[in-house]
Amino acid sequence: MKVRPSAMILNGESILTLRYNYGNINVFALPGGNPDPGENLTDALVRELSEELKITTKTGKMVFCGEVIWDEIKKETLHIIFESEITAGTPELNGAETTALEMVWLPFSELNHTILYPNVGKYLLSYIQGKPEPAHVGVIDQPYIQ
């Protein structure tokens, strides 16, 4: 099982996402990535945000975690979402470090009807509204899109 830390970065009534397109379907990913060998989760997250979005960040507490299990391709990933704060820079997509098509400040109002990766819109919305879910949300209902 892979482990992927990702960031919940808020600005007003929006959350920072990266837009990808798979099979003509837009998928909005929380920024993050995989740790390098020997790298802890928070260091990996700070590095990924610096590389992909040219920002310096501070990682806060874990919001929640859950697993995506894709039987179709025999792949499992444990997603761990952290509160994150931009401490320097303005987010800007670095095409040399990501295949994302664009950076999008996704309004909270769209979290329940948008395909996210991980697909945790309802959990994010609950957390933002002050009704946090359990620390471990279990298996995340993640559509597999080719």
N, C-alpha and C positions, 0 to 999 in steps of 0.2 A: 504494500500500500504506500502510495506517495503521500507526502505531507505538503500542503500549500498554505502558507500564511497569506492573508490579504487584509487590505486596509479599508476601514470605514472612515472616509474623510468627508465631513459635512461642510456646506457653505450655505447659510440661510436655510432655504427649504429644499435643498438639493444634495445629492450624494455624487461623488466623483466616480465615474465609470469609464471604461474603454470599450468602444464599439468594434465588434468583429462581424463578419458576414459569412455564414456557413450555409451552403445550399440555398442561397437567396433569403436566408432568415437572419435578421439582426439579433445578435447576442451581446449583452452588455456585461462586461466582466468587472468585478471589483479588482482594482490594481493589486498586484502581488506577484508571487512566483515561487519557484522551488529553491530551497536552500542548497548551497554548494556543499560538498563534503566538508565536515567539520564546522559548519556555520550554524549558529542557533537561529531560531525562528524570527526573533525580533531584528537581529542583525541582517538576516536575509531580506526581510520586508523593507528595512531602511535602504538597503542596497538596491533592491528592485525598483523602488520608487525613485531613487536618485537616477538610476540608469534609464528607465522608461519615461519618466516625466520631468527630469531635471529639477527635482525639488529635494530639500532637506526636510526630514520629518522626525517627529518624536512619536514613538509607539507607546500607547497607553495600555489599558487593561484589555483582556480578552473579552469580547462581546459574547461569542458562542462558538461552538464547533459542531461539525456534522460530516457525515460521509456521503460521497457520491459514488455509487456502484453502478457501473455500466457492464451488464452481463454480455451485451452485444460485442464488446471488444475485450472482455476480461480485464477491466481496468478499475481500480479503486483509488480514491483520493480522499484523504482527511483534510477538510478545509477548516482553518482556524482564522476567525475574523477578529481583528484588533481595532480598537479606537486608535486613530492616528491623527496627528495635527501637523500641518505645514508650518515649519519654523523659518524657512528661507526659500525664496524663489516663487515663481508663478508656474503652475503646472503647464507643461508644453510637451506634446508628444514627440518622442525621439525615435524616428523611424528606423534608425540603425539598431535599436535595441528591442523593438516590438513589431509584431505584425498587425497591431490594431490599426483600424482605419481612421479613427478620430477619438479624441477625448470628449466626453459628454458629462455635463452636470445634469444628472437625471433628477427631475422633480420627485419629491416623496410621493406625490399623487399618482405617479406611474409605477411605483414599486410592485404593486399587486398585479399589473397586467403586462409586465415586461419580462422577457426571458433574460435572466441574469445567470452569470457563472461565478460562483455557485448560485443556484436558483433559490435565494434566501430572502426575497423581497418581503414576504409576510413577517419574517423574523426581524428583519431590519426595521420595518415599520413599527412593530410592537416595541422594539428597544427604543427607538427614537421617541415614541409616544409615552415612554416611561413605564411600559408594561413588559419588562424583559422576560424572555423565554428562559427555560433551563439552560445551564451552561452547555450541555450536550443535547442537541436537537435530534440526534439519531440520523437515519438515512434521509438525505435530501432528495426530493422529487425533482430530478434533473433530466429533462428530455435529451435524448441522444440525437444529435443533428450531424449529418455527414457533410 
